[in-house]
Amino acid sequence: SSWISLTEIFLVAISGEYSLLSTKSYDEMEPQGTFMCLSLLSNTNYTIRDKAVQTYEKWNSKKGINDLLSVHCQEEWLQDYINKVIENLREYGND
């Protein structure tokens, strides 16, 4: 049961970090923040991938489209969400 607790602590820490990352723009977070989000898009935990996608959504930058296009999720709801974020970035994202 201690492993579950450590996992939960890790998820809370990651969630907080992504909340902080999303307060800045894509350009302000480049390259470290954007690299971190990109790397966690391939994490096996869907909660972590969801937080990373939320960060790209909040950044609202067309520069993140290629990163999101590289993601393929088994969870249908998460892949649908990623596809919607890509569509919104294409239409409304900042250049």
C-alpha positions in Angstrom: 0.0 0.0 0.0 3.0 2.4 0.4 3.6 2.1 -3.3 0.1 3.4 -4.0 0.8 6.3 -1.6 4.0 7.2 -3.4 2.2 7.0 -6.8 -0.5 9.3 -5.5 2.1 11.8 -4.2 3.8 11.8 -7.5 0.6 12.5 -9.4 -0.2 15.4 -7.1 3.3 16.8 -7.6 3.0 16.5 -11.4 -0.4 18.1 -11.4 0.9 21.0 -9.4 3.9 21.4 -11.7 1.8 21.4 -14.8 -0.6 24.0 -13.2 2.5 26.2 -12.8 3.8 25.6 -16.3 0.4 26.6 -17.8 0.5 30.0 -16.2 3.2 31.0 -18.7 3.1 31.1 -22.5 4.5 28.5 -24.7 7.3 30.8 -25.8 8.2 31.7 -22.1 8.4 28.0 -21.3 10.5 27.0 -24.3 12.6 24.8 -24.3 12.6 23.2 -20.9 8.8 23.4 -20.1 7.8 22.4 -23.6 10.2 19.5 -23.6 8.9 18.3 -20.2 5.3 18.4 -21.6 6.3 16.6 -24.7 8.0 13.8 -22.8 5.1 13.3 -20.4 2.7 13.0 -23.3 4.1 9.5 -23.7 3.8 8.6 -20.0 1.8 5.4 -19.3 -0.4 7.1 -16.7 -3.4 8.7 -18.4 -3.7 11.3 -15.7 -0.3 12.7 -16.4 -0.9 12.7 -20.2 -4.2 14.5 -19.5 -2.4 17.2 -17.5 0.2 17.6 -20.3 -2.6 18.1 -22.9 -4.3 20.6 -20.6 -1.1 22.5 -20.5 -0.9 22.6 -24.3 -4.5 23.7 -24.4 -3.8 26.6 -21.9 -0.7 27.7 -23.8 -3.0 28.1 -26.9 0.0 28.1 -29.3 0.0 26.6 -32.8 3.6 25.6 -32.0 2.3 22.7 -29.9 0.3 21.1 -32.7 3.1 18.8 -33.9 3.7 17.6 -30.4 0.1 16.7 -29.9 -0.1 15.0 -33.3 2.6 12.6 -32.2 0.4 11.3 -29.4 -1.8 8.2 -29.9 -3.7 7.1 -26.8 -5.6 3.8 -26.2 -8.1 5.7 -24.0 -10.7 6.9 -26.6 -11.8 9.8 -24.4 -8.2 11.1 -24.1 -7.5 10.8 -27.9 -10.8 12.6 -28.6 -9.7 15.4 -26.2 -6.3 15.6 -27.9 -7.9 15.8 -31.3 -10.3 18.6 -30.1 -7.3 20.5 -28.7 -5.5 20.2 -32.0 -8.5 21.4 -33.9 -8.9 24.4 -31.6 -5.2 25.3 -31.8 -5.4 25.2 -35.6 -8.3 27.5 -35.7 -7.8 29.8 -32.7 -4.2 29.2 -31.5 -1.6 32.0 -31.3 1.1 31.9 -34.0 
